[in-house]
Amino acid sequence: MENRLAEMRKVHLWSQAELAEQLQVSRQTIISIERGRFDPSLPLAFRIARLFDCAIEDVFQPGARDPQPVGQSIAEQVQ
């Protein structure tokens, strides 16, 4: 999943540590999300969207890392 978290954080002039504090997560979590190494849980994604006053889709978009194509079940991928 691709995301605009770093871009949106910089617009607000927040450091990674400041954003982490507001979201009640570690700075390492923010770093991992921004670098695309970690996809946030749904509750965290909602908290991020709420903090930036936008929809989840404004922050997170499907991208090259998505393991499952839309409309295809895991069972269909295995066949």
Backbone as JSON Lines, residues from 0, in Angstrom:
{"i":0,"aa":"M","n":[0.85,-1.17,0.0],"ca":[0.0,0.0,0.0],"c":[0.9,1.23,0.0]}
{"i":1,"aa":"E","n":[0.56,2.18,-0.81],"ca":[1.29,3.44,-0.83],"c":[0.59,4.42,0.09]}
{"i":2,"aa":"N","n":[1.33,5.42,0.57],"ca":[0.71,6.4,1.44],"c":[1.35,7.77,1.29]}
{"i":3,"aa":"R","n":[0.62,8.77,1.74],"ca":[1.06,10.16,1.69],"c":[1.35,10.69,3.09]}
{"i":4,"aa":"L","n":[1.63,9.82,4.03],"ca":[1.78,10.22,5.42],"c":[2.91,11.23,5.6]}
{"i":5,"aa":"A","n":[4.07,10.98,5.03],"ca":[5.2,11.9,5.18],"c":[4.87,13.27,4.6]}
{"i":6,"aa":"E","n":[4.27,13.27,3.44],"ca":[3.87,14.53,2.78],"c":[2.89,15.31,3.65]}
{"i":7,"aa":"M","n":[1.89,14.63,4.17],"ca":[0.88,15.3,4.98],"c":[1.45,15.77,6.31]}
{"i":8,"aa":"R","n":[2.34,14.98,6.88],"ca":[3.0,15.36,8.14],"c":[3.82,16.63,7.94]}
{"i":9,"aa":"K","n":[4.55,16.7,6.84],"ca":[5.41,17.87,6.57],"c":[4.6,19.13,6.33]}
{"i":10,"aa":"V","n":[3.43,19.0,5.72],"ca":[2.55,20.16,5.51],"c":[2.18,20.79,6.86]}
{"i":11,"aa":"H","n":[2.01,19.95,7.87],"ca":[1.66,20.43,9.21],"c":[2.88,20.8,10.04]}
{"i":12,"aa":"L","n":[4.08,20.64,9.44],"ca":[5.35,20.96,10.1],"c":[5.55,20.13,11.37]}
{"i":13,"aa":"W","n":[5.11,18.86,11.33],"ca":[5.28,17.96,12.46],"c":[6.47,17.06,12.21]}
{"i":14,"aa":"S","n":[7.22,16.79,13.24],"ca":[8.28,15.78,13.16],"c":[7.62,14.41,13.26]}
{"i":15,"aa":"Q","n":[8.39,13.38,12.94],"ca":[7.86,12.03,13.09],"c":[7.52,11.75,14.55]}
{"i":16,"aa":"A","n":[8.33,12.26,15.45],"ca":[8.09,12.06,16.88],"c":[6.8,12.76,17.32]}
{"i":17,"aa":"E","n":[6.56,13.97,16.81],"ca":[5.34,14.7,17.18],"c":[4.1,13.98,16.67]}
{"i":18,"aa":"L","n":[4.17,13.49,15.43],"ca":[3.03,12.75,14.88],"c":[2.8,11.47,15.67]}
{"i":19,"aa":"A","n":[3.87,10.78,15.99],"ca":[3.76,9.54,16.78],"c":[3.09,9.82,18.12]}
{"i":20,"aa":"E","n":[3.48,10.9,18.76],"ca":[2.89,11.23,20.05],"c":[1.39,11.5,19.92]}
{"i":21,"aa":"Q","n":[1.0,12.22,18.89],"ca":[-0.41,12.52,18.69],"c":[-1.23,11.26,18.42]}
{"i":22,"aa":"L","n":[-0.6,10.29,17.76],"ca":[-1.3,9.05,17.42],"c":[-1.12,7.96,18.47]}
{"i":23,"aa":"Q","n":[-0.31,8.25,19.47],"ca":[-0.02,7.31,20.55],"c":[0.61,6.02,20.03]}
{"i":24,"aa":"V","n":[1.6,6.19,19.14],"ca":[2.4,5.08,18.63],"c":[3.86,5.48,18.73]}
{"i":25,"aa":"S","n":[4.75,4.57,18.43],"ca":[6.18,4.88,18.47],"c":[6.61,5.63,17.22]}
{"i":26,"aa":"R","n":[7.71,6.33,17.34],"ca":[8.29,7.02,16.18],"c":[8.67,5.99,15.12]}
{"i":27,"aa":"Q","n":[9.13,4.82,15.55],"ca":[9.51,3.76,14.62],"c":[8.3,3.29,13.8]}
{"i":28,"aa":"T","n":[7.11,3.31,14.4],"ca":[5.9,2.95,13.66],"c":[5.66,3.95,12.54]}
{"i":29,"aa":"I","n":[5.8,5.23,12.83],"ca":[5.61,6.27,11.81],"c":[6.64,6.1,10.7]}
{"i":30,"aa":"I","n":[7.88,5.88,11.08],"ca":[8.94,5.68,10.08],"c":[8.61,4.5,9.17]}
{"i":31,"aa":"S","n":[8.2,3.4,9.76],"ca":[7.88,2.19,8.99],"c":[6.7,2.4,8.06]}
{"i":32,"aa":"I","n":[5.68,3.11,8.52],"ca":[4.52,3.4,7.66],"c":[4.95,4.3,6.51]}
{"i":33,"aa":"E","n":[5.68,5.37,6.82],"ca":[6.1,6.3,5.77],"c":[6.97,5.63,4.72]}
{"i":34,"aa":"R","n":[7.8,4.69,5.12],"ca":[8.69,4.0,4.18],"c":[8.02,2.83,3.47]}
{"i":35,"aa":"G","n":[6.76,2.55,3.83],"ca":[6.03,1.48,3.18],"c":[6.41,0.1,3.67]}
{"i":36,"aa":"R","n":[7.08,0.0,4.82],"ca":[7.46,-1.3,5.37],"c":[6.38,-1.88,6.26]}
{"i":37,"aa":"F","n":[5.4,-1.07,6.63],"ca":[4.35,-1.49,7.56],"c":[3.05,-0.84,7.15]}
{"i":38,"aa":"D","n":[2.0,-1.63,7.04],"ca":[0.66,-1.1,6.79],"c":[-0.03,-1.0,8.14]}
{"i":39,"aa":"P","n":[-0.61,0.15,8.46],"ca":[-1.24,0.32,9.77],"c":[-2.48,-0.53,9.92]}
{"i":40,"aa":"S","n":[-2.83,-0.81,11.16],"ca":[-4.09,-1.48,11.43],"c":[-5.23,-0.55,11.01]}
{"i":41,"aa":"L","n":[-6.4,-1.1,10.86],"ca":[-7.55,-0.28,10.49],"c":[-7.84,0.81,11.54]}
{"i":42,"aa":"P","n":[-7.81,0.48,12.84],"ca":[-8.04,1.54,13.82],"c":[-6.99,2.66,13.74]}
{"i":43,"aa":"L","n":[-5.73,2.3,13.5],"ca":[-4.69,3.33,13.37],"c":[-4.9,4.14,12.1]}
{"i":44,"aa":"A","n":[-5.28,3.5,11.01],"ca":[-5.55,4.23,9.77],"c":[-6.69,5.24,9.97]}
{"i":45,"aa":"F","n":[-7.72,4.84,10.72],"ca":[-8.81,5.77,11.02],"c":[-8.31,6.94,11.87]}
{"i":46,"aa":"R","n":[-7.46,6.65,12.86],"ca":[-6.92,7.74,13.7],"c":[-6.08,8.71,12.87]}
{"i":47,"aa":"I","n":[-5.3,8.18,11.95],"ca":[-4.48,9.03,11.08],"c":[-5.38,9.92,10.23]}
{"i":48,"aa":"A","n":[-6.38,9.33,9.6],"ca":[-7.3,10.1,8.75],"c":[-8.03,11.16,9.57]}
{"i":49,"aa":"R","n":[-8.47,10.8,10.76],"ca":[-9.18,11.75,11.62],"c":[-8.26,12.91,12.0]}
{"i":50,"aa":"L","n":[-7.01,12.61,12.33],"ca":[-6.06,13.65,12.71],"c":[-5.84,14.65,11.58]}
{"i":51,"aa":"F","n":[-5.79,14.16,10.35],"ca":[-5.58,15.03,9.19],"c":[-6.9,15.52,8.59]}
{"i":52,"aa":"D","n":[-8.01,15.18,9.22],"ca":[-9.34,15.61,8.78],"c":[-9.59,15.26,7.32]}
{"i":53,"aa":"C","n":[-9.38,13.97,7.02],"ca":[-9.59,13.51,5.65],"c":[-10.04,12.06,5.67]}
{"i":54,"aa":"A","n":[-10.33,11.52,4.51],"ca":[-10.71,10.11,4.39],"c":[-9.45,9.24,4.38]}
{"i":55,"aa":"I","n":[-9.61,8.01,4.79],"ca":[-8.49,7.07,4.77],"c":[-7.88,7.0,3.37]}
{"i":56,"aa":"E","n":[-8.74,7.02,2.35],"ca":[-8.27,6.93,0.97],"c":[-7.42,8.13,0.55]}
{"i":57,"aa":"D","n":[-7.53,9.25,1.28],"ca":[-6.7,10.41,0.99],"c":[-5.27,10.2,1.48]}
{"i":58,"aa":"V","n":[-5.1,9.28,2.43],"ca":[-3.77,9.0,2.98],"c":[-3.18,7.74,2.38]}
{"i":59,"aa":"F","n":[-4.0,6.7,2.26],"ca":[-3.53,5.38,1.81],"c":[-4.18,4.99,0.5]}
{"i":60,"aa":"Q","n":[-3.36,4.53,-0.45],"ca":[-3.86,4.09,-1.74],"c":[-3.26,2.72,-2.08]}
{"i":61,"aa":"P","n":[-4.04,1.89,-2.78],"ca":[-3.48,0.62,-3.24],"c":[-2.27,0.9,-4.11]}
{"i":62,"aa":"G","n":[-1.28,0.05,-4.01],"ca":[-0.07,0.26,-4.8],"c":[0.6,-1.04,-5.14]}
{"i":63,"aa":"A","n":[1.83,-0.95,-5.57],"ca":[2.59,-2.11,-6.03],"c":[2.75,-3.17,-4.96]}
{"i":64,"aa":"R","n":[2.72,-2.8,-3.69],"ca":[2.93,-3.76,-2.61],"c":[1.69,-4.58,-2.31]}
{"i":65,"aa":"D","n":[0.54,-4.26,-2.88],"ca":[-0.68,-4.97,-2.56],"c":[-0.58,-6.42,-3.01]}
{"i":66,"aa":"P","n":[-0.68,-7.38,-2.08],"ca":[-0.5,-8.77,-2.42],"c":[-1.71,-9.43,-3.08]}
{"i":67,"aa":"Q","n":[-2.9,-8.87,-2.91],"ca":[-4.1,-9.52,-3.41],"c":[-4.86,-8.58,-4.33]}
{"i":68,"aa":"P","n":[-5.01,-8.94,-5.61],"ca":[-5.79,-8.1,-6.53],"c":[-7.23,-7.97,-6.06]}
{"i":69,"aa":"V","n":[-7.83,-6.84,-6.33],"ca":[-9.22,-6.6,-5.95],"c":[-10.11,-7.61,-6.65]}
{"i":70,"aa":"G","n":[-11.04,-8.19,-5.89],"ca":[-12.0,-9.11,-6.46],"c":[-11.49,-10.53,-6.6]}
{"i":71,"aa":"Q","n":[-10.27,-10.79,-6.17],"ca":[-9.73,-12.14,-6.27],"c":[-9.44,-12.66,-4.87]}
{"i":72,"aa":"S","n":[-10.03,-13.8,-4.54],"ca":[-9.82,-14.36,-3.22],"c":[-8.46,-15.05,-3.15]}
{"i":73,"aa":"I","n":[-8.0,-15.31,-1.95],"ca":[-6.74,-16.0,-1.77],"c":[-6.81,-17.39,-2.4]}
{"i":74,"aa":"A","n":[-7.95,-18.06,-2.28],"ca":[-8.1,-19.39,-2.87],"c":[-7.95,-19.33,-4.39]}
{"i":75,"aa":"E","n":[-8.47,-18.29,-5.02],"ca":[-8.35,-18.14,-6.47],"c":[-6.9,-17.9,-6.88]}
{"i":76,"aa":"Q","n":[-6.13,-17.2,-6.03],"ca":[-4.73,-16.93,-6.35],"c":[-3.9,-18.2,-6.32]}
{"i":77,"aa":"V","n":[-4.25,-19.13,-5.44],"ca":[-3.49,-20.35,-5.26],"c":[-3.7,-21.31,-6.44]}
{"i":78,"aa":"Q","n":[-4.87,-21.3,-7.04],"ca":[-5.2,-22.24,-8.13],"c":[-4.4,-21.97,-9.37]}
